[in-house]
Amino acid sequence: MLNEIFDIIHDLNEGKVIEAANKILQLIKDKDDEDLIRISSEIEKEIRAMREDDEILRVVRVETLDELKNVLLELKEARIRKIKVLIYDLLRRISNNNVLVVEAIKPKSDVRPHTYM
């Protein structure tokens, strides 16, 4: 299971958030924990919403298309960030706060440089 977790973290670091989401959903689909189920359903909902947003572009008038594209892009970025945070939470939960996993998912800005005097 640790290999799958690190594979998901690798996908997140490469910017493949949807692929990582699909992998973690497959990993936890057999779990009975109510919190895990809620978080995974929220991830699925956000992925579905992103797909549905793209469909609206086909029916919108040309005059508002550019503005709608900009709004949808901002919304997609926010949803991607939300999915990423939810994946991080799931990773911590299913790994039981494993030190290696927690360190691997830390943002790069939290890493302090090693300086010696």
N, C-alpha and C positions, 0 to 999 in steps of 0.2 A: 504494500500500500504506500510505503514511503516513496518508492520510485514514481508512482502515479502522481503523488503530491508534488514532487519536484518537477515532473513533466508539466504539470499545470502552472507552476510558478515560472518555469521557463517560457511557456506560451505567453503568460502575462508580461514578462519582461520584454518579449519580442513584439508586444502590441497586439497579439492575437487573442483579444479578450473574449470574443464569441466562441472561438475554439476551446479556450480554457473553460468557459462556462459550460459548454456541452460536455466536456470531459468530467468536470466536477459533478454535474447533474447525473451522469452515468455512474459515477463512483458512489454517490449517496442515495441512489434511487431505492435501495433495499433497506435503508435505515428507518427505524420507527420513531426516532426522536421528533417531537412535535416542532421544536424550534428549527431543526434542520429542514423539515418539510416546508415550514413557512418561508424560510429564507430561499429555498430552492424554487418555490412557486413564485416568489417575487422576481427572481432572476428570469424565470421563464416568461413572466408577464412583460418584463422590460424588453426581452428579445422579440417577443411577439409584437409589441407596440412599435419597435423600430422597423419591423417589416411592414406593418400596416401604414406607417407614416410615408413610406416611399410610394405606396399605391395612390395616395391623394394627389400626387403631382400630375397624374394622368388626367384628372378632371378639372383642375384649376385653370382659370383663364390666364392667358399669356401676360396680361398687365400685372398680375400679382405673383407670377411664378418666381421671379428672382428674389423677392422679399421672402416668400414662403420657403424657398430653398435655404436662405440664410438662417431663418428661424429653425428649420428642421435640422440644419447642421449643428446649431448650438444645442438643440434638444438632444440630438444624438450623442454629442460629446458629454453632456450631463448624464445621460443614461449609461454610457460606457463607464464613466467614473463611478456611478452607483453600482453597476454590476461588478466592477473591480473590487470595490469596498466589501460588497456582500461575499464575493469569492474569498477574499482575505479572511473574513470572519468564519466562513465555513472551513477553510484550511486550518485555522487555529482550533476550531472545535473538533474536527475529525482527527487531528493529530494530537489532541490532548495537550495543547500548548508546548509541543516538542520544541526544544531550544533551537535545533537546526532549522526547523520550519519557520519559527518566529524570526530568526535572524535572516533567513533567506527572503522573507517578504517585507522586511523593513525597507522603507524608501531609502534610496541611495544618499539623500541629503542627511539622514540620521547617522550615517557612518562617520565616526570621528577620525581624523587623521592621527597617525602615530607620530608624535614628535618627541624627540629626546633632547635633553639639555645636558 
